[in-house]
Amino acid sequence: MAEATKSFRRINLPIRGMTCAACVSHVGAALEKVPGVSSVQVNLATERASVQYAPDLATWDDFRTAVANAGYAVLGSSDGLLADEEQERLAKTEEVRLLGRKTAFAGVIAVLLFLGSFGGFPWVEGLMDRAFYPFLLWGLATPVQFWAGSLFYSSGLGALRHGSANMHTLIAMGTSVAYGYSVAITFIAEFHPSLVDVDGFEGEVFFDTAALIIAFILLGRFLEAQARGRTSEAIRKLMDMRSSTARVIRDGGEEEVPVDMVSLGDVLVVRPGEKLPVDGTVLQGYSSVDESMLTGESIPVEKTEGSPVYAATINTTGSFRFEATKVGADTALAQIIKLVEDAQGSKAPIQRLADVVASYFVPTVMAVAAGAFIVWLLMGPTPSVTYALMVMVAVLIIACPCALGLATPTAIMVGTGRGAERGVFFRDAEALERAHRTDVVILDKTGTLTLGQPSVTDIVTVPGGDERKLLQVASSVEADSEHPLGKAIVNETEGRNIPLLETTEFEAVPGLGVSAKLDGQKAAVGNMAFMERLGVGVQEMQSQGSVLAKSGRTPMYVAFDDRVLGIIGVADTLKPESAQVVAQLQDMGLQVVMVTGDNRPTAEAVAAQAGVDQVVADVLPHQKSEVVKEFQAQGMNVAMVGDGINDAPALVQADVGIALGTGTDVAMESAGITLMSGDLRGVLTALQVSRSTLGTIKQNLFWAFFYNTALIPVAAGVLYPVFQGLGGVPGGLGFFFGDLGFLNPVMAAAAMALSSVTVVGNSLRLRARKLAG
């Protein structure tokens, strides 16, 4: 059994022929029966099946056979390798073109058949009384029925052979009944006219009805296929970013090779304006690289020796050499594409309702259609067989659950694609759905709300002191220090182009500070305790130091020749957007909490700057997840935002974890949502995409359910007694309901096709939705 196999693989199978939620169910059931398969997810919008299986028990050929037996097809090659993206794209393009040709052919013939069913047209008047005329209509209708409508038979009847039914089953049955009845009437009227020449019976043919139904549904499928193609635009854009060639250093010279031939450890050269072919680390040179495809940030990032670089980013200025550290499917871009594909192919919990309904829907519709036929055959107006037939065909056609099957996956595809364009990546549809239920947003402090790197915020000199000298002395002493606070002071001095002085006898005292000699005089940088230990009086600066400490800054006292020169305030400052994001989250009705391992005074100072009301300080890494649990115990849905390894347990515990792409891989692996940049506005984007997508799904499901619930009874003829009570069908409705009040099957087909296009169109509106950031 598959469950006993320890090693599993996952494969994505492009499926052809799915049209509704019932199709999804049938393909999934067929694949689940293959020995060695542990789980299956089938997505109608992406037309893919994601299968987890044991490779020693199941093969690609097993999947292809199972899907084919269910009446569908797997795109790919027989050696077990899937067609690459370009082959798959070409196959789908050709499929859409063929669908377009069939739609055009069916439309033209259907119009001719429709016009040919009425007198008043010159070419009809001269032919209607001819004996061959019914056979002419039959000849025109037949290629529409069996060539243009062939996919309804291959899929619909294929499903019936395996004890199930789908949307195409309903269409095939409905049009076949209309077509078959018309053929029978045509031949009986010609060879046994007495059988149709009876009182109360009209030997009417429905060639035009069957052809128009096929034409309308094909038109809907064609428009739907084109619209669904646009929902995959995000993935196509990502794929188009890839470079096809790379310039590799080999045998002392540069050689341009296909990117697939680049190996780990290869040294590559990239020039200004070129795309980077793979991920790597800069070995030599300096440049600025446009990483907007990864982070969404338009400002190029400076790259020097040791800096990481990523495939598909664009080198803007200098030339440099770098070592390939990740190639092929391991690059950041490839992982992003896989993340988007997986998210678009996954199922949100809300979709389960549609799947359950669809599994019972088609058999129920077939039973309703058969029941309606019998009722109107026995109790309907004359000719009862004609009206009973119209009712049955209308019920079968209008009830097709295509809109129901598209309601959720199309919205998920557009929503996840919209997020990807803004650097927000959802791991799966479940994360997308959970995010919209968020009540509390917990923000880590360091690296999330703040920049994660200390910098100089204040410079306070003694009265009459020299700010330039203060920085020069401090940075000269700190130049040999590895402490982050010391590095912040050195960076500030370098930014002001202040030269460093030569030092001797450098000494670092852990927890206190550093000292050295400058021009034979002792200089020191450290906290108040360090100054007291050195015997340096700092009383005149204590009040300023206390103010800095209370505001969340670390006061660094600077002394030279046993005299205090002043204080340098150092702090991990807020990101520029942090306060704005917090305010917008609160405006969305969300509770915002900051959690940190820092001491409470520092934490409260940072929270005040950011506008955060609730602060949880002095927490150890494992305690962050306890904070999440406390809010969950109150019945709240929690979103945790973090970037470090210490945030991973809380990211997993939260209802939805949001990791910053500037953080650690562990954090990103633990989260359901990844922001490729460190910009907190991505949190707003993620929540807005989730809310908009779930709102669209609910709209789609409502209209799909409402449509079928309301129109099936109409197609079954419930309005007939109403119209009879009114004395007939009002003039404006006669085109839809005929003279007696029975829904025209052609109108049923048009309504069904329109409903599917409407659902897809409503999902595509997400692309125009304005997002934060």
N, C-alpha and C positions, 0 to 999 in steps of 0.2 A: 504494500500500500504506500501511497505517496507520503502519508504522515510519518511513516517509519524511516523515510529517507532523510539523511541529515543535510545533504547538499541540494540547494534549490537555485534555479536561475529564473530570470524574468525576461520575457520576450514580448515585444509589441507587434501585433499582427494587423496590417491594414486590411480591413474587411470591405468587400464590395457588395452592395445589394440591400443594405439595411435602410429602412425608411421610417420605422416607428418604434415605440417602446416595446411592442410585442416582438419585433425583430431582435432587439437587444436581448430580450429574455431568451429567445430561441437559440441565438448564437452562444450566449453564456451557458445555457443548459447543455448544448452540444459539446462545448469545450470542457466543461466540468466532468463529463462522462469519460474523457480520455484518461486512461490509467497514468498515474504519476502527476496529475495536475492537482495543486493544493489550493489555488485561488484564481478567480477570473474576474476582471472588471471590463465591461464592454461599454463604450461610449458612442452614442449615435452621432454627435456633432463632429467628433474627430474621426469617426468611422474606423476606430481602432479597438482591438481587444488586447488588454494587458494580462498576460498569463504567467503565473508562477508555477514552475514545474520541476520535476526531478529529471535531469537530462539522461539518466540511465534507464528511465522508464518511458519517456515520451520524446517524440521527435517532431520536427517541423511538418513532415509528411503526415503524421498522425493528426496534427491540428488542421491541415489543409483538407484532409479527407472528412473529418468530423464536421467542419464548416460547410463543405460541399454537400454532404448528405443532408444538412439542414436547409439547403436551398440557397446558400450564399457562396461567396468565393473569397479566398485569401490572395492578396496581391503579393508576389514574391517569386523566388526561384526554387526549383525542386531540390537544390543541393543543401537546403536548410538555411541559406542566407537570405535575409530580406532584401528586397529591392532598395537601392539607396534612395535618398530623398528626391534626386532628379528623376529617376525612373518612376518613382511613385507619383511625382507631380505630373509627369507626362501622361501616365496612365489615367490619372483623374481628369486631366485636361481633355484627353481624347474621349473619355466617357461623357464629359459635359457636352462636347461637340456633337457626339452621336445623339445624345438626349435632345439637343437643340434641333438637329435634323429631323428626328422623329416627331418632335413637337410641331415643327413647321408643316411637315407632311400631313400629320393628323389634323391640324387646324384647317388647312386648305380643303381637304376632303370632307371634313365635318361640316364646313360651311356649305359646300356644294350639296351634300346630302340634306342639310337642313333646308336650303332653298328649294331643293328638288322635291321636298315633301309638300309643297304648297303650290297651288295654281297661281296664275297671274304673271308669271315670268315667261317671256316669249319662248325660251328654249325648253321650258317645262311643259307649257301648254301643248306643244307639238309632239311630246313624247309620252305624256302620262297615260294616254289611252292605248299605247302600243303594248303588245303582249310581252315584249322583252324588257319593258321599263323596270319592273320590280327586280329583274335579274341584273340590270345595269346598276341599280342601287346596291344590290348584293355584291357585285364585283368591286364597286368602289369601297364598300365597308370592310371587305375581307382583309386587305393588306393593313388597314388601320387596326383591326382587331388583333391580328396575329403577328404583324411585324412591329408596328409602332407600340402595340401593347404587349409585346413578348415578355418584357421584364415582369409584368404582373403574373404571368403564367409560370415562369421559371422560379420565381420566388414564392408566390402564393400557393401554387399547387405542390411545390417542393416541401413547403411547411406541412401541408395536409398529409403528405405521404408519411410524415413522422409524427402524426397525431397531434399537430398544433396548427395554429392559424395566425396570420398577421394582416397588416393593412392591405397588402397585395392580394391576399386571399379574398377579402371583401370586394375589392375592385374587380378581380378576375371573375368572381361569381356573379356580381351584379351586371357587368357588361356582357358576360357570356349568356346569361339568362335573356337579356334584351336581344342580343344578336341571334342566339339559337331560336328563340321564339319567332323572330322575324324571318329567319330562313325557313322554318317550318311552315309559316303562313304563306310565304312566297311559293313554295313548291305545292302545298296543298291547294292553294287558290288556282294554280295552273293545271294540276292534274286531277284534283278531286274537289272542284268548286262547291259541290253540294255540302261538304263538311263545314264550310265557313258561311254558306248562304242560309243562315238560320236567324230567326227573329231574336233581336236583342244582342246579337253578336256582331262586332265589327272586326274584320280581319286587318287591323292596323299593324303596320310594321314599325320597328323602332331602330332601324339602322342608324338614323341620324342621332338618336339618343345615345346609343352605345358609342358612336364615334365622337360625339361632343364630350361625353364623360371622359373618354380616354384623352382627348385633346386638352381639356381643362386640367386634368390631373397631371399630365405631362408638363403643361405650362407651369403649374405650381411647383413641380419637382425641379424644373429647369431654373426657375427664379430662386428657389430654395437652395439649389446646388451652388449657384453663383454667390448668393448671400453667405452661405456657410463657408465658402472659400475665403471670403474676406475675414472671417473670424480667426483664421490661422495666420493672419498677416504678421502678428508679433513674432511667431517662430520663424517665418520666412525672412523677416528683416534681420533677425539674429543670425540666421544661416548665411545671409548675403554679406555679413560683416567679415566672414572668414577670408583670410588670404590664401591664394592658391599656390604660391611659390615662396621660397625662402632663399636667402643668400648665406651660404654656409662656408666657413673657412676650412678648406681641406688641402693638404699637401702645400701649405704655405700660400695658397691663393684663394680667391673667392669663386664659388661655384653656385649657380642658381639651380635649385632642384625643386621638384614638387614638395609641397609641405608635408605630404604623407611620408616622405623619405627622411625627414628630420628625426634624429635619435636623441635620447637623453644624453646630456654631456656635450653635444655639439656646440661649437662656438659660432654664433651668427652675427652678421652685420646688418644694421638697419640705418637707412639714410633719411634725411628730412622729407616729410610728406608720405612716407611709406607706412603700411600697416605691419604690426608685429605678427609674425606667423605662429609663434608658440609662446608659452609662458617661460619666464626665465629670470635670471639675476644679472644685473649690469656688472661687467668685468672692467670695462675701460670706456671713458668718455663721459660727456655731460649733455643732457638734453631736457626738454620739456615734452611730456607725453599727454595727449588728449585722451583721458580715460572716461569720457562722458558715456560711452556705451556700457560701461560697468557700473558707474556710480551715479550718473545723471548730472554730475557737476561739469559745468562748461569750462572752468578754469583749468588749464593744463597743469600737470603735476611735475615738479622738478625731479630728475633722475640723475643720480651720481653712482659711483662705485658701491656695489652692495644693495642697490635699490631693486625691489621686485618690479617686473614688467609683465604685461598680460597680452595674450593673443587678441588680435582684432583692434587693439588700441592704436592710435595714430601718433607717430613721432612727428613733432611739429618743428623742431629747430635743429639741434646738433646731430651728429652721427655718433653711434656708440656700438660697442660689441657686448654681447651678453651670452650667457650659457643657458642652454635649454634645460629646464627643470621639469616641465610637464608638457607632454605632446599628445596629439590625438584626442581621445575621449576624456583625458585627464585635465585638459586645460580649463581655466575658469569659464570661458565662453561655452565649451561643450557641456560643462556641468550645469550652466544656466539654461541652455537649451533643453537638457534632459529634465531639469526641474520644472520648466514651463510645460513641456510635453506631459510629464507625469501629472501635473496639477490639472491640465485641461482634460486629461483622460480619466481622471478619478471621479468618484461619485460623492456628491454631498448627501448628508443624511436626509435632506428634504426630498431627494430624488426617489428614495425608497417607496414613498407613498405612490408616486406615479407608476413605478415598476409593479407594485402589488396590484394596483387598479388595472393596469394594462394586461396582466396575466389572466384576469377574469373577463376583461372587457370584450375581446373579440368573440369568444364563444357565446357570451351573453347577447351580443348584437346579432349574431347569426340566428340565435333562438328567437329573438324579437322579430327579425325579418321573416322567418318562417311562420311564426304565429300571426303576424300581421297579414301575410299572404292568405293564410287559411281563413282568417276572420273576414277579410274583404271579399274573398272568393265566394264565401257562403252568404254574407250579409250585405255586400256592397251593391251599388247601383249598376245597372246594365250599361255596357257589357262588363260584368263583374271580373272576368278573367283579365281584362285589360287594366282595370284599375288596381286589382290585386297585384298584378305584375309591376305596375308603376310604383306602388307603395313598397314592395319588397326591394326593388332596385334602389329606390331613394334611401331607404334605411341602410342598406349595405354600403352605399357610397358615402353618405353624410357622416356616418359613425366612424370612419377611418381615424384611428388615434394618432395620426401623424403629428398634430400639434402638441399632443400630450407628451409624446416621446422627445420632442425638440425643446420643450419648455425649459428644462433645467440645463442640459449640456450646452446649448448655444449661449445662454447667459454666462455660464461658468467660463467658457472659452473666451468670450469677449472681455469679461471681467479680469481674468488672470492675464490676458494679453495686454489689457490697458495698464494693469499694475506693472507688468514687465517693462513696458515702454518708459515707465517712470522709475525704474530701478527697484521695484518692490516685487519680490518673488514669493509666491505661495507654494508651500511644499505639496499640498493637495487641496482638493475641494472642501474637505472637512475643516481645514484651517480657515479657508475663505468664509465658510458659513459661521463658524464659531466666533470669528472676530466681530461680527455685527451685534452679538449679544453682550459685548463687553460692558461691564458696570464700573470697574476699577482699573486704572492704568498705573502699574507700579514701575517707577523709573529708577534704575541704578544711577548713582551719582557719577563716579569717576569714569570718564570715557564715554558716558551716555549723555548726561546733562552737561558735563564739563568736557573740556578738550582732552583731558587725560594726560596732559603735560603741564608741569608747573611753569609759570612765567612771572616776570617781575611786574608787580602791580603798583607799588608805591616806593618812592625814594624820599626819605626824610633826613635832612642834615641837621647838625647842631646849628644854633644861630650863627650866621656868618660863615657857615661851612660851604664847601665846594662840591656840588653834586658830581661833577666829572671826576674829581679826585677820589670821591667815595667809591664810585663804580670801578675806577682803575685799580685801587687797592684791593677791593673785594674780589674782583675777577682774577687778578694776578695770583692771589692766594688760592682761589678755588680752581685755577686752571688744571692743577694736578689731581683734583678730587673727582671721584666717580659718583658722588651723590647727586640725585636729580635736582635738588634745590641749588646746588652749586653750579650745575650746568645751565640752569635758567639764568643765573647772574652773568655767566660768561657769554651766553647767547645775546643778552641784552647789551652788553658792552661791545661785542662784535658788531651788532646792528648799528651802534652809534659810531663805529670806526675809532674807538678809543684803544690805543696800543697797550699791550700788556707789559708789565715790568718783570725783570728777571728775579727769580726767588731762589732761596736756599733754605735748607733745614726744614723742609715741609713735614708737617705732622698732622695726622687726623685722629681725633678723639671721638670714638663712636658715641652717638647720642648727644654730643655737645657741639662740636664744630671742628674747624681746621685752623692751623697757624703756620706761618713761615716768616722768613726774614727778607725785608726789602731794603736795599741800601744799608744793611747793617742794623736796621731797626725792626723790631718784632711787629708783625701785623696778624690780626686774627679776625675770623668771621664765625659767628655761632649764636647760640641762644643766650639768655640772660645768665643761666647757671655757668656757662663757659666764661662769660665776662667776669663773673664773681670769682671764679677759680683763678683767673689770670690777674685779679686785683684791679680790674678796670672799672671805674665808677660810671654807672649808666643811669644814675638817679634822674638826671635832667631829661632822659629819653623814655623813662618808664611809662609815662602816661600815653605817649604816642604808640609805644609798643603794645600797651594794653588795648588801645582802640583797634589796632590792626588785628590783634588776636581775636577780639570779639566779633570782628567782621569777617572771620573765616580765613584771614591771611596769616602766614607764618612770618613773624618778625625776625630778621637776621641782623644782629648787631655787628657793626664793623669798627674795629679798633686799630690804631696805628700809633706806635711810640707811647704805649700805655694810656692813650687818650681815645675816647669814643668819637668817631667821625659822624655816625648817624645810623639809621636803620634802613634796610632794604626789605620791603614786604613782598613775599613770594606766595603765589596761590595757583591752584588749578582752576582757571577761570571758566565761566560759563561759555558754552557755544553761543554764537551770535543769535541763533534762532530759538534757543531753549525757552526763554520767557514767552515768546509769541506762541510756541507750540503748546506750552502748558495752558495759556489763556484760552486757546482755541479748543483744547480738549475739555476744559471746564465749560466752555460755551456749548459744547455738544452734550452737556449733561453728565459728564463722566467725573468720577472721583479720582484725583491724582495724588499719588503717594510717592515720596522719595525714600529709598532704602540705601544705607551705606554702612561701611565698617568704620567710618570716621567718627571722631568724638562729637558729642551733641552740639557744642557751641559752633564748631566749624560747619557741621551739617545744617544747622538752623540758619546760619548766615547765608550759605549757598541757596537753601530753599527759599529764603526771603527774596533773594535776587531773582530767582526763577519764578516766584509767585506760587510756590507749592505750599499748601496749608498743612499737610500731614507729613511728618518726618519720623522715620524709624532709623535710629543711629546705633552705633556700637554693636553691630551684628556681625557674626562670623559667617563665612560662606554658606555653611549648611543651614544656618538660621534663616537665610533669605527665603528658602522654600517653606519654612514654618510661617513666615509672614504671609506668604501666598495662601497657605492652608487656612490661616485665621480668617481671612476675608471670604474664602470659599465656604467656611463653616457658617458664615452669616448669610449664605444663599446668593453670594455675588459671583459673577463671572469675571475672572481676572485676566488681564493682559500684562505680561511681564516683559519689560524692555531692558536688554542688557548686552554687554559686549565681551565679557571676560569668562575665563574658565570657572571662576567662582560664581558666575551667574547661571551656569548650566543646570544645576539641580532645580532652581526656581523656574527657569525657562520650561523645563519638562513638566513641573508640577502645575504650572499655570494652565488655564483653559486655552490660552493661545500665547505662545512664546514668540517674541519679536527680537531678532538678533541683528546687530549692526554689522555690516560687512567689513568694517574697519577693525573689527575685533578678532577673536580667535576662531579657528575652525571648529573647536569643540562647542562653542556657543552656537554657531550656525547649524551644526548638526543636531543640536538639541531643540531648535526652534521650529515652529510651523511656518513662520514668515521671516524672510531675510531681506534686510535693506542693504543694497550693495554699497551705499555711501554711509558716512557717519552722520548725515543730516537727519535730525529728528523729525523734520517735516514728512519724512517717509512714513512715520507712524500715522499721521493724519491721512496720508494717501491710502495706506492699507485699510484703515477703518472706514474711510469714505467709499473705497472700492467694494468692500464687504457689504456695507449698508446698501449701496446702489445695486449691486448684483443680486442680493437677496430680495430686495424690493422688486426688481425686474422678474425674478423667478416666481415670486408670489403672484405678480400680475399675469405672467404667462400661464401658470397653473390654473388660476381662477378662470381666465377666459377659455382655456382648453376644456376644463371641467364644465363650465357654464354652457359652452358651445354645444358639447355633446349631450348634456343633460336637457337642454332646452330644445334642440333641433331634432333629436331622435323621435320624440313623440309627434312633432310636427310632420316629420317624414312618414310616420306610421299612420297619419290621417286623423289625428285628434281634432283638427280644425274643421273637418267636414261637417259635423253637426252644427258647429257654430255658424259657418257660412250658410248652411241650409236655413238656420233660424233667422238669419239676416235677409233671406230671400235671394241669396246668391253671392258670389265673390265680388267685392267692390272693384271697380274698373282698374284702379291703380295696381291691384294685386293680381289681376288676371294673368299677367305674364309669368308670375311665379307659381301660381296655384291652379291655373287652368279655369275651366268653367264651374267645376264642382267643389274645388277646395283641396285637391290632392297636389302635394308639392311636386313640381316638375323635376325628374331625376337629373336633368342637365343643370338646373339651379343648385341642386344638392352637390353636384360635383364642383361647380364653381365656388360654392361656399366652403367646401372642404379644402380646396386648393388655397383659397384666400386665407383661411385660418392659419395654415402652416406658414405662409409668407408673412402674415402679420406677427406671429410669434418670433420668427427670426428677425424681422424688422425691428420689433420692440427691443430685442436683445442688442441689436446693433446700435441702438440709441445710446448705449453705455459709452461708446467711443467718443461721443460728443460731450459727455458729462465733464464739467470743470472740476479739477482736483486741486488740493492744496499743494503749495510748494512751487 
